[in-house]
Amino acid sequence: MDEPLNLVLFSGTDDKLQAAAVLTAGAAALGKPVNIFLQYWALDAFRAAKIGDDHGLAPEAGPAGRIAVDALAAAGQATWAETLRQAKDLGAVDIQACSLSMDLLHLESTDLDSLVDGVEGVTAFYLNAGEGQVVFI
Amino acid sequence: MPVVEITQTVDARGLSCPMPIVKTAQAVKPLPSGAVVELLATDVGSIKDVAAWCRATGNELIEQTSDGAVYRFVIRRK
């Protein structure tokens, strides 16, 4: 359990971010460190001004998927941001923004939600990943 | 059967995966060794998740029951 779980988040839709948050919280509950690297549209969803917005769903969700996701939310499912906050409270969860994506989106550190711990390049991400699995979402 | 004294109850009824485990882990963390936590959950995934979590973390699952709608787990802290 000592090797970290390393998640590269690329997609910025609420369903994929929710799935990533669930994987993170589960690992944190087991005492497994988690490194999250935010790229492209996932990083965009972590803007402080946009984190609570509706970020849509992956294309495969379709209208029926939209209804199913809304029903879970109405039943009180925690949002992905709240799930990540709880995971950080529980264990070693480090969330880093990809510096290239910061440039792409013209973002400064101060634009990001407090869930994000810092900005790093891909080399630092791999170094921290060690021998742990890397999952791309 | 000896009566087990519950130190704390985690009510995770209505919460979806992974919140029952997250809430349990949060509750167990500050407690002393030997403390007993009762978890109430409705997420069907919690049946396997609680057992797996206990195995991985070394905490002991001492009781597991269900009335069909609610799953009840009793866990003794490592």
Backbone of each chain as ProteinMPNN parsed JSONL, in Angstrom:
{"seq_chain_A": "MDEPLNLVLFSGTDDKLQAAAVLTAGAAALGKPVNIFLQYWALDAFRAAKIGDDHGLAPEAGPAGRIAVDALAAAGQATWAETLRQAKDLGAVDIQACSLSMDLLHLESTDLDSLVDGVEGVTAFYLNAGEGQVVFI", "coords_chain_A": {"N_chain_A": [[0.823, -1.22, 0.0], [2.173, 1.104, 0.035], [3.151, 2.316, -2.259], [2.306, 5.089, -4.281], [-0.938, 6.003, -5.678], [-1.408, 7.264, -8.846], [-3.005, 9.726, -10.509], [-3.785, 11.025, -13.62], [-5.577, 13.653, -14.589], [-7.463, 14.583, -17.261], [-9.862, 15.039, -18.611], [-12.624, 17.267, -18.255], [-15.253, 16.92, -17.491], [-18.13, 16.497, -15.354], [-18.823, 13.831, -14.699], [-16.528, 12.247, -15.186], [-14.724, 13.484, -13.487], [-15.973, 12.965, -11.092], [-15.728, 10.167, -10.969], [-12.957, 10.003, -10.745], [-12.616, 11.277, -8.299], [-13.843, 9.491, -6.578], [-12.148, 7.25, -6.818], [-9.903, 8.388, -5.695], [-10.713, 9.011, -3.048], [-11.26, 6.466, -2.08], [-8.703, 5.281, -2.14], [-7.375, 6.971, -0.358], [-8.715, 6.336, 1.998], [-7.714, 3.859, 2.446], [-5.21, 4.413, 3.198], [-3.413, 4.873, 1.236], [-1.149, 6.861, -0.546], [-2.014, 9.55, -2.788], [-1.36, 11.008, -5.876], [-2.34, 13.642, -7.847], [-2.532, 14.88, -11.081], [-3.267, 17.651, -12.888], [-4.503, 18.283, -16.049], [-5.181, 20.123, -19.061], [-8.633, 20.211, -19.68], [-9.554, 19.272, -17.32], [-8.061, 20.708, -15.493], [-9.088, 23.231, -16.03], [-11.623, 22.979, -14.907], [-11.024, 23.182, -12.247], [-10.747, 25.82, -11.643], [-11.135, 28.45, -9.36], [-13.326, 30.113, -9.676], [-15.022, 28.594, -11.173], [-15.423, 26.047, -10.213], [-17.719, 25.129, -8.962], [-19.563, 25.033, -10.978], [-21.781, 23.625, -13.526], [-20.28, 21.143, -15.277], [-20.906, 19.573, -17.366], [-21.291, 16.341, -19.063], [-19.555, 13.34, -20.112], [-19.56, 12.511, -23.654], [-20.697, 9.964, -24.099], [-22.576, 9.66, -22.151], [-25.138, 10.682, -22.791], [-28.702, 11.576, -23.027], [-30.113, 9.919, -21.207], [-28.122, 9.234, -19.426], [-27.6, 11.702, -18.333], [-29.941, 12.117, -16.862], [-29.732, 10.043, -14.991], [-27.401, 10.749, -13.589], [-28.178, 13.216, -12.528], [-30.19, 12.332, -10.822], [-28.77, 10.922, -8.854], [-27.336, 13.022, -7.731], [-29.437, 14.554, -6.744], [-30.263, 12.851, -4.788], [-28.467, 13.309, -2.873], [-25.759, 12.79, -3.271], [-22.337, 13.445, -2.755], [-20.581, 16.157, -4.271], [-17.94, 16.056, -6.77], [-15.899, 17.767, -6.025], [-16.324, 18.12, -3.288], [-15.992, 15.479, -2.452], [-13.278, 15.148, -3.021], [-12.231, 16.991, -1.22], [-12.846, 15.769, 1.203], [-11.317, 13.475, 0.913], [-8.758, 14.58, 0.973], [-8.723, 15.447, 3.555], [-8.574, 13.102, 4.865], [-6.316, 11.598, 4.05], [-3.044, 11.344, 2.437], [-3.208, 13.29, -0.06], [-2.221, 14.765, -2.923], [-2.568, 17.464, -5.023], [-1.739, 18.644, -8.116], [-1.232, 21.198, -10.534], [-0.702, 21.028, -14.015], [2.006, 22.59, -15.536], [2.208, 23.306, -18.221], [-0.461, 23.227, -19.046], [-1.43, 25.276, -17.506], [-0.297, 27.451, -18.811], [-1.523, 27.161, -21.308], [-4.201, 27.686, -20.697], [-4.013, 30.196, -19.766], [-3.68, 30.713, -16.987], [-3.179, 31.725, -13.559], [-1.699, 30.795, -10.402], [-3.3, 31.832, -8.426], [-5.776, 31.792, -9.56], [-6.824, 29.338, -9.132], [-8.755, 26.813, -7.376], [-8.636, 26.157, -3.831], [-8.208, 23.48, -3.436], [-6.164, 22.704, -5.049], [-2.76, 22.066, -4.777], [-0.413, 23.032, -5.865], [1.779, 23.936, -8.64], [3.284, 22.062, -11.197], [5.722, 20.451, -13.352], [5.753, 17.784, -15.811], [7.86, 16.089, -15.278], [8.402, 16.278, -12.556], [6.015, 15.218, -11.68], [6.246, 12.509, -12.527], [8.429, 11.762, -11.015], [7.456, 11.892, -8.397], [5.539, 9.963, -8.675], [6.841, 7.58, -8.597], [7.103, 4.083, -8.308], [4.501, 3.605, -8.54], [1.187, 2.967, -9.916], [0.024, 4.629, -12.887], [-2.777, 6.349, -13.801], [-4.902, 7.399, -16.363], [-7.369, 9.735, -16.869]], "CA_chain_A": [[0.0, 0.0, 0.0], [3.021, 2.295, 0.178], [3.312, 2.991, -3.549], [1.147, 5.969, -4.492], [-1.797, 5.939, -6.853], [-1.163, 8.504, -9.578], [-4.084, 9.988, -11.459], [-3.67, 12.156, -14.53], [-6.927, 14.056, -14.983], [-7.459, 15.344, -18.514], [-11.246, 15.421, -18.932], [-13.189, 18.214, -17.298], [-16.694, 16.738, -17.287], [-18.432, 16.144, -13.968], [-18.844, 12.376, -14.457], [-15.15, 11.721, -15.099], [-14.118, 14.031, -12.266], [-16.584, 12.223, -9.987], [-15.083, 8.854, -10.937], [-11.596, 10.206, -10.235], [-12.722, 11.625, -6.878], [-14.171, 8.244, -5.876], [-10.9, 6.47, -6.759], [-9.003, 9.085, -4.766], [-11.202, 8.862, -1.677], [-11.066, 5.059, -1.705], [-7.276, 5.078, -1.871], [-7.039, 7.714, 0.866], [-9.266, 5.586, 3.128], [-6.836, 2.701, 2.653], [-3.896, 4.888, 3.604], [-2.543, 4.931, 0.057], [-0.966, 8.24, -1.027], [-2.53, 9.799, -4.14], [-0.89, 12.196, -6.582], [-3.227, 14.003, -8.954], [-1.921, 15.836, -12.009], [-4.392, 18.232, -13.632], [-4.158, 18.783, -17.37], [-6.234, 20.589, -19.969], [-9.994, 20.606, -19.294], [-9.703, 18.977, -15.889], [-7.514, 21.869, -14.794], [-10.052, 24.321, -16.209], [-12.734, 22.76, -13.963], [-10.545, 23.507, -10.896], [-10.705, 27.281, -11.422], [-11.933, 28.814, -8.181], [-14.582, 30.751, -10.085], [-15.841, 27.684, -11.984], [-15.432, 24.677, -9.683], [-19.084, 24.735, -8.601], [-20.441, 25.075, -12.161], [-22.109, 22.391, -14.24], [-19.225, 20.937, -16.262], [-21.383, 18.648, -18.394], [-20.953, 14.927, -18.951], [-18.894, 12.762, -21.275], [-20.546, 12.327, -24.726], [-21.381, 8.664, -24.03], [-23.642, 9.696, -21.141], [-26.422, 10.848, -23.47], [-29.781, 12.129, -22.193], [-30.441, 8.997, -20.109], [-27.036, 9.369, -18.461], [-27.819, 12.983, -17.648], [-31.018, 11.91, -15.886], [-29.218, 9.177, -13.928], [-26.445, 11.528, -12.785], [-28.96, 14.209, -11.774], [-30.931, 11.634, -9.764], [-27.814, 10.655, -7.768], [-27.036, 14.308, -7.09], [-30.64, 14.945, -5.992], [-30.341, 11.952, -3.625], [-27.512, 13.774, -1.866], [-24.371, 12.4, -3.539], [-21.379, 14.541, -2.638], [-19.965, 16.554, -5.545], [-16.546, 15.581, -6.869], [-15.028, 18.676, -5.275], [-16.508, 17.798, -1.874], [-15.37, 14.169, -2.245], [-11.827, 15.368, -2.985], [-11.922, 17.673, 0.045], [-12.89, 14.743, 2.265], [-10.159, 12.6, 0.699], [-7.573, 15.308, 1.441], [-8.839, 15.489, 4.997], [-8.352, 11.746, 5.364], [-5.014, 11.012, 3.744], [-2.043, 12.123, 1.711], [-3.664, 13.527, -1.425], [-1.543, 15.958, -3.428], [-3.144, 17.838, -6.315], [-0.846, 19.583, -8.789], [-1.615, 21.647, -11.861], [0.315, 20.895, -15.056], [2.427, 23.955, -15.871], [1.885, 23.553, -19.631], [-1.892, 23.528, -19.121], [-1.597, 26.615, -16.919], [0.009, 28.387, -19.903], [-2.561, 26.994, -22.325], [-5.46, 28.303, -20.251], [-3.671, 31.529, -19.244], [-4.055, 30.716, -15.562], [-2.208, 31.959, -12.494], [-2.008, 29.961, -9.229], [-4.375, 32.465, -7.657], [-7.067, 31.518, -10.222], [-7.232, 27.961, -8.855], [-9.398, 26.498, -6.101], [-7.674, 25.786, -2.781], [-7.919, 22.034, -3.51], [-4.921, 22.525, -5.8], [-1.637, 22.352, -3.874], [0.688, 23.722, -6.517], [1.968, 23.779, -10.085], [4.525, 21.348, -11.475], [5.886, 19.9, -14.691], [5.519, 16.344, -15.916], [8.987, 15.359, -14.698], [8.152, 16.218, -11.107], [4.915, 14.271, -11.486], [6.778, 11.144, -12.631], [9.335, 11.515, -9.887], [6.615, 11.606, -7.231], [4.755, 8.746, -8.949], [7.665, 6.436, -8.214], [6.763, 2.833, -8.959], [3.039, 3.442, -8.468], [0.42, 2.973, -11.164], [-0.427, 5.908, -13.424], [-4.094, 6.176, -14.434], [-5.266, 8.592, -17.146], [-8.843, 9.844, -16.928]], "C_chain_A": [[0.855, 1.267, 0.0], [3.216, 3.05, -1.137], [2.093, 3.872, -3.808], [0.311, 5.549, -5.697], [-1.635, 7.289, -7.548], [-2.213, 8.693, -10.651], [-3.739, 11.206, -12.305], [-5.087, 12.486, -14.976], [-6.83, 14.994, -16.175], [-8.849, 15.897, -18.798], [-11.841, 16.299, -17.841], [-14.681, 18.062, -17.09], [-16.948, 16.185, -15.882], [-18.408, 14.634, -13.71], [-17.433, 11.804, -14.328], [-14.437, 12.243, -13.847], [-14.69, 13.327, -11.042], [-15.922, 10.847, -9.838], [-13.675, 8.967, -10.353], [-11.616, 10.507, -8.736], [-13.023, 10.383, -6.038], [-12.921, 7.371, -5.735], [-9.947, 7.071, -5.734], [-9.427, 8.853, -3.318], [-11.02, 7.422, -1.185], [-9.623, 4.775, -1.346], [-6.872, 5.761, -0.571], [-7.533, 6.96, 2.102], [-8.403, 4.368, 3.453], [-5.432, 3.122, 3.097], [-2.909, 4.957, 2.456], [-2.383, 6.381, -0.39], [-1.483, 8.384, -2.466], [-1.913, 11.091, -4.681], [-1.811, 12.45, -7.758], [-2.563, 15.106, -9.774], [-3.021, 16.352, -12.929], [-3.927, 18.808, -14.951], [-5.397, 19.272, -18.109], [-7.555, 20.906, -19.272], [-10.288, 20.243, -17.849], [-9.187, 20.165, -15.079], [-8.489, 23.037, -14.865], [-11.204, 24.209, -15.2], [-12.342, 23.104, -12.523], [-10.327, 25.012, -10.693], [-11.608, 27.606, -10.244], [-13.299, 29.351, -8.581], [-15.522, 29.787, -10.793], [-16.067, 26.319, -11.352], [-16.84, 24.203, -9.338], [-20.052, 24.706, -9.775], [-20.834, 23.677, -12.622], [-21.077, 22.235, -15.346], [-19.635, 19.929, -17.333], [-20.935, 17.218, -18.134], [-20.225, 14.471, -20.206], [-19.945, 12.464, -22.341], [-21.335, 11.019, -24.595], [-22.512, 8.648, -23.011], [-25.019, 9.801, -21.808], [-27.485, 11.397, -22.535], [-30.13, 11.231, -21.003], [-29.381, 9.075, -19.013], [-27.173, 10.641, -17.646], [-28.861, 12.821, -16.538], [-30.509, 11.084, -14.699], [-28.27, 9.939, -13.004], [-27.184, 12.568, -11.928], [-29.706, 13.562, -10.613], [-30.017, 11.337, -8.579], [-27.509, 11.936, -6.993], [-28.215, 14.747, -6.219], [-30.789, 14.092, -4.735], [-29.273, 12.289, -2.584], [-26.072, 13.331, -2.084], [-23.461, 13.622, -3.437], [-20.824, 14.881, -4.019], [-18.522, 16.045, -5.578], [-15.603, 16.469, -6.067], [-15.112, 18.365, -3.771], [-15.851, 16.445, -1.542], [-13.846, 14.303, -2.163], [-11.407, 16.058, -1.687], [-11.879, 16.676, 1.196], [-11.683, 13.814, 2.146], [-8.885, 13.27, 1.205], [-7.535, 15.374, 2.959], [-8.381, 14.167, 5.61], [-6.926, 11.261, 5.164], [-4.104, 11.946, 2.984], [-2.457, 12.238, 0.252], [-3.062, 14.843, -1.9], [-2.054, 16.264, -4.831], [-2.297, 18.945, -6.938], [-1.379, 19.936, -10.169], [-0.427, 21.481, -12.804], [0.7, 22.284, -15.547], [2.127, 24.294, -17.333], [0.409, 23.935, -19.783], [-2.204, 24.884, -18.503], [-1.356, 27.673, -18.005], [-1.098, 28.369, -20.954], [-3.827, 27.765, -21.976], [-5.257, 29.715, -19.694], [-4.09, 31.682, -17.788], [-2.872, 31.08, -14.686], [-2.631, 31.077, -11.322], [-3.205, 30.504, -8.461], [-5.751, 32.255, -8.29], [-7.65, 30.177, -9.783], [-7.873, 27.81, -7.48], [-8.332, 26.011, -5.109], [-7.426, 24.282, -2.711], [-6.568, 21.782, -4.172], [-3.744, 22.986, -4.937], [-0.508, 23.108, -4.539], [0.704, 23.464, -8.01], [3.29, 23.046, -10.3], [4.565, 20.886, -12.918], [5.763, 18.386, -14.654], [6.66, 15.538, -15.276], [8.82, 15.203, -13.189], [7.033, 15.228, -10.803], [5.44, 12.834, -11.521], [7.682, 10.797, -11.463], [8.533, 11.145, -8.646], [5.819, 10.314, -7.421], [5.515, 7.486, -8.551], [7.311, 5.197, -9.016], [5.253, 2.61, -8.982], [2.386, 3.506, -9.84], [0.07, 4.398, -11.591], [-1.728, 5.644, -14.198], [-4.479, 7.493, -15.102], [-6.784, 8.647, -17.323], [-9.228, 11.099, -17.707]], "O_chain_A": [[0.322, 2.376, -0.031], [3.419, 4.264, -1.14], [0.963, 3.443, -3.577], [0.776, 4.849, -6.597], [-1.715, 8.335, -6.905], [-2.297, 7.907, -11.594], [-3.439, 12.279, -11.781], [-5.726, 11.69, -15.664], [-6.203, 16.052, -16.109], [-9.006, 17.059, -19.174], [-11.59, 16.093, -16.653], [-15.325, 18.972, -16.567], [-16.103, 15.503, -15.302], [-18.018, 14.199, -12.626], [-17.175, 10.972, -13.458], [-13.647, 11.529, -13.229], [-13.978, 13.113, -10.061], [-15.598, 10.418, -8.73], [-13.256, 8.123, -9.561], [-10.745, 10.052, -7.994], [-12.519, 10.242, -4.924], [-12.663, 6.819, -4.665], [-9.271, 6.351, -4.999], [-8.598, 8.537, -2.465], [-10.672, 7.189, -0.028], [-9.349, 4.101, -0.354], [-6.117, 5.2, 0.223], [-6.859, 6.941, 3.132], [-8.369, 3.906, 4.593], [-4.573, 2.276, 3.342], [-1.704, 5.086, 2.674], [-3.383, 7.069, -0.596], [-1.395, 7.446, -3.26], [-1.943, 12.131, -4.022], [-2.034, 11.56, -8.578], [-2.1, 16.115, -9.242], [-3.634, 15.579, -13.664], [-3.076, 19.696, -14.993], [-6.519, 18.869, -17.803], [-7.605, 21.757, -18.384], [-11.168, 20.833, -17.222], [-9.807, 20.573, -14.097], [-8.692, 23.747, -13.88], [-11.699, 25.22, -14.702], [-13.211, 23.297, -11.672], [-9.776, 25.422, -9.672], [-12.722, 27.09, -10.147], [-14.303, 29.086, -7.918], [-16.693, 30.108, -11.0], [-16.821, 25.509, -11.892], [-17.126, 23.008, -9.413], [-21.23, 24.393, -9.6], [-20.283, 22.677, -12.16], [-20.99, 23.071, -16.246], [-18.799, 19.482, -18.118], [-20.29, 16.922, -17.128], [-20.274, 15.138, -21.239], [-21.098, 12.193, -22.004], [-22.515, 10.974, -24.943], [-23.324, 7.722, -23.004], [-25.952, 9.092, -21.431], [-27.201, 11.658, -21.365], [-30.41, 11.729, -19.913], [-29.695, 8.993, -17.825], [-26.905, 10.667, -16.445], [-28.688, 13.32, -15.427], [-30.817, 11.387, -13.546], [-28.331, 9.792, -11.784], [-26.856, 12.77, -10.759], [-29.843, 14.161, -9.546], [-30.43, 11.481, -7.428], [-27.433, 11.933, -5.764], [-28.03, 15.245, -5.108], [-31.361, 14.536, -3.74], [-29.184, 11.639, -1.542], [-25.242, 13.475, -1.186], [-23.773, 14.691, -3.961], [-20.621, 13.99, -4.844], [-17.96, 15.657, -4.554], [-14.624, 15.987, -5.497], [-14.097, 18.349, -3.075], [-15.236, 16.289, -0.487], [-13.203, 13.653, -1.339], [-10.358, 15.748, -1.123], [-10.995, 16.729, 2.051], [-11.098, 13.415, 3.153], [-8.029, 12.612, 1.797], [-6.467, 15.359, 3.571], [-7.867, 14.127, 6.728], [-6.382, 10.576, 6.031], [-4.339, 13.151, 2.891], [-2.105, 11.393, -0.572], [-3.355, 15.904, -1.35], [-1.979, 15.419, -5.723], [-2.153, 20.031, -6.376], [-1.909, 19.084, -10.882], [0.713, 21.76, -12.435], [-0.165, 23.071, -15.931], [1.825, 25.445, -17.649], [0.067, 24.842, -20.542], [-3.138, 25.564, -18.929], [-2.096, 28.651, -18.114], [-1.548, 29.414, -21.425], [-4.442, 28.406, -22.828], [-6.197, 30.347, -19.213], [-4.759, 32.643, -17.41], [-1.721, 30.79, -15.012], [-3.785, 30.656, -11.248], [-4.012, 29.749, -7.919], [-6.774, 32.504, -7.651], [-8.824, 29.899, -10.025], [-7.584, 28.565, -6.552], [-7.273, 25.522, -5.502], [-6.524, 23.845, -1.996], [-5.908, 20.78, -3.897], [-3.716, 24.111, -4.438], [0.28, 23.763, -3.857], [-0.213, 22.866, -8.572], [4.296, 23.366, -9.666], [3.556, 20.928, -13.621], [5.678, 17.786, -13.582], [6.439, 14.43, -14.788], [9.066, 14.136, -12.626], [7.082, 14.498, -9.814], [5.116, 12.033, -10.644], [7.688, 9.662, -10.986], [8.88, 10.206, -7.929], [5.465, 9.65, -6.448], [4.919, 6.463, -8.214], [7.225, 5.242, -10.243], [4.783, 1.549, -9.395], [2.959, 4.029, -10.796], [-0.154, 5.267, -10.748], [-1.767, 4.829, -15.119], [-4.397, 8.56, -14.494], [-7.395, 7.722, -17.858], [-10.414, 11.382, -17.876]]}, "seq_chain_B": "MPVVEITQTVDARGLSCPMPIVKTAQAVKPLPSGAVVELLATDVGSIKDVAAWCRATGNELIEQTSDGAVYRFVIRRK", "coords_chain_B": {"N_chain_B": [[-23.442, -14.529, 23.534], [-20.996, -12.05, 24.024], [-21.641, -8.672, 25.012], [-20.899, -5.996, 22.962], [-19.476, -2.893, 23.435], [-20.384, 0.043, 21.873], [-18.359, 2.565, 20.65], [-18.663, 4.681, 18.897], [-21.037, 5.731, 16.447], [-21.38, 5.561, 12.964], [-23.373, 7.03, 10.728], [-24.115, 6.26, 7.683], [-26.194, 5.96, 6.027], [-27.938, 6.158, 3.001], [-25.863, 7.358, 1.725], [-23.658, 7.308, -1.081], [-21.153, 5.15, -2.587], [-17.814, 6.352, -2.417], [-18.431, 7.061, 0.164], [-19.406, 5.779, 2.624], [-17.13, 4.317, 3.465], [-15.219, 6.34, 3.571], [-16.263, 8.019, 5.574], [-16.184, 6.219, 7.684], [-13.428, 5.714, 7.927], [-12.604, 8.282, 8.608], [-13.853, 8.537, 11.08], [-12.693, 6.513, 12.605], [-9.994, 7.136, 12.711], [-9.131, 9.159, 14.795], [-9.628, 7.732, 17.114], [-8.883, 5.709, 20.046], [-6.87, 2.675, 20.192], [-8.695, -0.341, 20.055], [-11.163, 0.786, 20.304], [-14.628, 0.774, 19.362], [-16.428, 0.922, 16.422], [-19.542, 1.498, 14.971], [-21.07, 1.02, 11.897], [-23.573, 2.177, 9.795], [-25.07, 1.52, 6.758], [-26.392, 1.924, 3.423], [-25.463, 1.491, 0.941], [-24.823, -0.963, -1.361], [-22.35, -1.776, -2.141], [-20.826, -1.521, 0.073], [-20.707, -3.893, 1.488], [-18.673, -5.584, 0.483], [-16.68, -3.675, 0.471], [-16.217, -2.773, 3.117], [-15.227, -5.054, 4.352], [-12.898, -5.417, 2.829], [-11.558, -3.05, 3.37], [-11.111, -3.284, 6.112], [-9.417, -5.531, 6.117], [-7.194, -4.477, 4.75], [-6.376, -2.373, 6.366], [-6.017, -3.418, 8.846], [-7.84, -3.227, 10.866], [-10.517, -4.699, 12.798], [-13.244, -6.533, 11.672], [-15.934, -7.181, 13.443], [-18.575, -7.814, 13.491], [-21.319, -8.315, 11.318], [-24.282, -7.5, 9.927], [-27.585, -7.499, 8.468], [-30.71, -5.988, 7.734], [-31.937, -6.263, 5.426], [-32.487, -3.805, 4.2], [-30.763, -2.019, 5.406], [-27.33, -2.149, 6.032], [-25.276, -3.287, 8.625], [-22.319, -2.789, 10.307], [-19.792, -3.74, 12.574], [-16.886, -2.58, 13.881], [-13.679, -3.096, 15.202], [-11.167, -1.005, 16.336], [-7.786, -1.138, 15.284]], "CA_chain_B": [[-22.483, -13.616, 22.873], [-20.727, -10.9, 24.885], [-22.122, -7.394, 24.489], [-19.814, -5.099, 22.55], [-19.844, -1.495, 23.656], [-20.106, 0.87, 20.691], [-17.747, 3.858, 20.973], [-19.188, 5.714, 17.995], [-21.822, 5.237, 15.313], [-21.291, 6.321, 11.715], [-24.606, 6.839, 9.974], [-23.851, 6.529, 6.265], [-27.378, 5.542, 5.264], [-28.263, 7.076, 1.919], [-24.642, 7.856, 1.065], [-23.15, 6.383, -2.09], [-19.735, 4.806, -2.584], [-17.102, 5.657, -1.342], [-18.611, 7.817, 1.412], [-19.437, 4.971, 3.854], [-15.753, 3.992, 3.889], [-14.537, 7.606, 3.909], [-16.771, 8.446, 6.891], [-15.686, 5.261, 8.675], [-12.0, 5.968, 8.115], [-12.496, 9.556, 9.34], [-14.295, 8.319, 12.459], [-11.773, 5.594, 13.287], [-8.654, 7.75, 12.794], [-8.717, 9.756, 16.073], [-10.015, 6.905, 18.264], [-7.817, 4.863, 20.59], [-6.884, 1.261, 19.828], [-9.705, -1.106, 20.779], [-12.46, 1.454, 20.194], [-15.531, 0.039, 18.48], [-17.253, 1.803, 15.589], [-20.674, 0.884, 14.277], [-21.365, 1.695, 10.635], [-24.857, 1.874, 9.15], [-24.965, 1.924, 5.364], [-27.351, 1.347, 2.483], [-24.73, 1.224, -0.303], [-24.589, -2.407, -1.446], [-20.91, -1.963, -2.286], [-20.152, -1.495, 1.373], [-20.528, -5.269, 1.991], [-17.306, -6.012, 0.151], [-15.722, -2.602, 0.746], [-15.863, -2.719, 4.537], [-14.367, -6.209, 4.597], [-11.603, -5.154, 2.189], [-10.909, -1.953, 4.096], [-10.633, -3.837, 7.381], [-8.25, -6.381, 5.818], [-6.052, -3.66, 4.335], [-5.945, -1.438, 7.402], [-5.729, -4.153, 10.081], [-8.946, -3.119, 11.817], [-11.209, -5.989, 12.853], [-14.7, -6.545, 11.448], [-16.371, -8.173, 14.43], [-19.977, -8.158, 13.3], [-21.892, -7.818, 10.06], [-25.671, -7.95, 9.829], [-28.416, -6.696, 7.566], [-32.152, -6.241, 7.826], [-32.427, -6.23, 4.051], [-32.388, -2.444, 3.677], [-29.597, -1.361, 6.01], [-26.225, -3.016, 6.431], [-24.666, -2.826, 9.863], [-20.986, -3.347, 10.52], [-19.156, -3.35, 13.828], [-15.445, -2.639, 13.609], [-12.811, -2.754, 16.341], [-9.961, -0.332, 15.845], [-6.493, -1.797, 15.481]], "C_chain_B": [[-22.249, -12.398, 23.77], [-21.2, -9.606, 24.225], [-20.923, -6.499, 24.178], [-20.279, -3.667, 22.736], [-19.411, -0.645, 22.464], [-19.534, 2.225, 21.149], [-18.402, 4.978, 20.171], [-19.97, 5.064, 16.854], [-21.639, 6.165, 14.113], [-22.553, 6.018, 10.918], [-24.374, 7.247, 8.528], [-25.026, 6.071, 5.408], [-27.708, 6.603, 4.222], [-27.04, 7.607, 1.183], [-24.135, 6.815, 0.073], [-21.649, 6.201, -1.942], [-18.924, 6.009, -3.04], [-17.364, 6.267, 0.034], [-18.744, 6.953, 2.678], [-18.031, 4.648, 4.389], [-15.01, 5.259, 4.312], [-14.959, 8.063, 5.31], [-16.258, 7.523, 7.999], [-14.212, 5.529, 8.988], [-11.779, 7.261, 8.906], [-12.839, 9.36, 10.817], [-13.275, 7.511, 13.256], [-10.438, 6.277, 13.617], [-8.304, 8.295, 14.192], [-8.971, 8.872, 17.298], [-8.842, 6.065, 18.767], [-7.958, 3.415, 20.111], [-7.922, 0.528, 20.681], [-11.085, -0.479, 20.733], [-13.317, 0.727, 19.155], [-16.45, 1.019, 17.738], [-18.337, 0.984, 14.896], [-20.947, 1.706, 13.023], [-22.718, 1.225, 10.116], [-24.798, 2.391, 7.726], [-26.061, 1.274, 4.528], [-26.695, 1.044, 1.135], [-24.343, -0.256, -0.34], [-23.093, -2.721, -1.589], [-20.188, -2.043, -0.96], [-19.924, -2.899, 1.932], [-19.097, -5.728, 1.719], [-16.275, -4.958, 0.549], [-15.279, -2.584, 2.206], [-14.915, -3.868, 4.874], [-12.958, -5.957, 4.037], [-10.832, -4.078, 2.947], [-10.334, -2.458, 5.417], [-9.379, -4.693, 7.158], [-7.025, -5.525, 5.547], [-5.508, -2.793, 5.464], [-5.657, -2.128, 8.736], [-6.778, -3.975, 11.162], [-9.8, -4.385, 11.716], [-12.716, -5.814, 12.65], [-15.274, -7.619, 12.371], [-17.826, -8.57, 14.26], [-20.475, -7.561, 11.999], [-23.297, -8.377, 9.934], [-26.415, -7.064, 8.836], [-29.884, -7.024, 7.802], [-32.773, -6.185, 6.429], [-32.272, -4.859, 3.427], [-31.115, -1.749, 4.161], [-28.566, -2.418, 6.399], [-25.574, -2.416, 7.663], [-23.346, -3.555, 10.059], [-20.464, -2.856, 11.867], [-17.662, -3.627, 13.684], [-14.663, -2.262, 14.866], [-11.511, -2.181, 15.806], [-8.706, -1.093, 16.232], [-5.759, -1.195, 16.671]], "O_chain_B": [[-23.21, -11.779, 24.228], [-21.157, -9.479, 23.002], [-20.054, -6.279, 25.022], [-21.343, -3.278, 22.254], [-18.237, -0.615, 22.094], [-20.157, 2.934, 21.939], [-18.661, 6.067, 20.685], [-19.612, 3.993, 16.365], [-21.731, 7.387, 14.232], [-22.77, 4.885, 10.488], [-24.429, 8.429, 8.188], [-24.874, 5.826, 4.211], [-27.752, 7.795, 4.524], [-27.169, 8.237, 0.133], [-24.171, 5.612, 0.334], [-20.968, 6.978, -1.273], [-19.331, 6.654, -4.006], [-16.606, 6.022, 0.971], [-18.238, 7.355, 3.726], [-17.782, 4.698, 5.593], [-14.264, 5.252, 5.291], [-14.121, 8.445, 6.126], [-15.94, 7.971, 9.101], [-13.804, 5.565, 10.149], [-10.894, 7.337, 9.758], [-12.199, 9.94, 11.694], [-13.025, 7.787, 14.43], [-9.838, 6.026, 14.662], [-7.262, 7.922, 14.732], [-8.57, 9.229, 18.406], [-7.924, 5.749, 18.011], [-9.031, 2.993, 19.68], [-8.011, 0.754, 21.888], [-12.073, -1.125, 21.082], [-12.802, 0.145, 18.2], [-17.147, 1.829, 18.349], [-18.078, -0.072, 14.318], [-21.043, 2.932, 13.08], [-22.973, 0.025, 10.011], [-24.511, 3.567, 7.502], [-26.587, 0.217, 4.877], [-27.31, 0.407, 0.279], [-23.627, -0.742, 0.535], [-22.635, -3.797, -1.204], [-19.077, -2.567, -0.874], [-19.038, -3.087, 2.767], [-18.403, -6.2, 2.62], [-15.146, -5.286, 0.915], [-14.097, -2.402, 2.495], [-13.929, -3.685, 5.588], [-11.959, -6.248, 4.693], [-9.621, -4.178, 3.14], [-9.215, -2.107, 5.794], [-8.407, -4.595, 7.907], [-5.939, -5.81, 6.054], [-4.31, -2.512, 5.512], [-5.117, -1.509, 9.653], [-6.631, -4.51, 12.261], [-9.808, -5.058, 10.685], [-13.37, -5.051, 13.361], [-15.122, -8.814, 12.117], [-18.264, -9.569, 14.831], [-20.104, -6.448, 11.625], [-23.483, -9.591, 9.844], [-25.923, -6.013, 8.426], [-30.252, -8.174, 8.037], [-33.99, -6.072, 6.283], [-31.956, -4.754, 2.242], [-30.48, -0.996, 3.423], [-28.89, -3.437, 7.01], [-25.348, -1.209, 7.744], [-23.277, -4.782, 9.985], [-20.671, -1.703, 12.246], [-17.24, -4.749, 13.405], [-14.943, -1.25, 15.51], [-10.847, -2.771, 14.954], [-8.58, -1.616, 17.339], [-4.65, -1.622, 16.992]]}, "name": "protein", "num_of_chains": 2, "seq": "MDEPLNLVLFSGTDDKLQAAAVLTAGAAALGKPVNIFLQYWALDAFRAAKIGDDHGLAPEAGPAGRIAVDALAAAGQATWAETLRQAKDLGAVDIQACSLSMDLLHLESTDLDSLVDGVEGVTAFYLNAGEGQVVFIMPVVEITQTVDARGLSCPMPIVKTAQAVKPLPSGAVVELLATDVGSIKDVAAWCRATGNELIEQTSDGAVYRFVIRRK"}
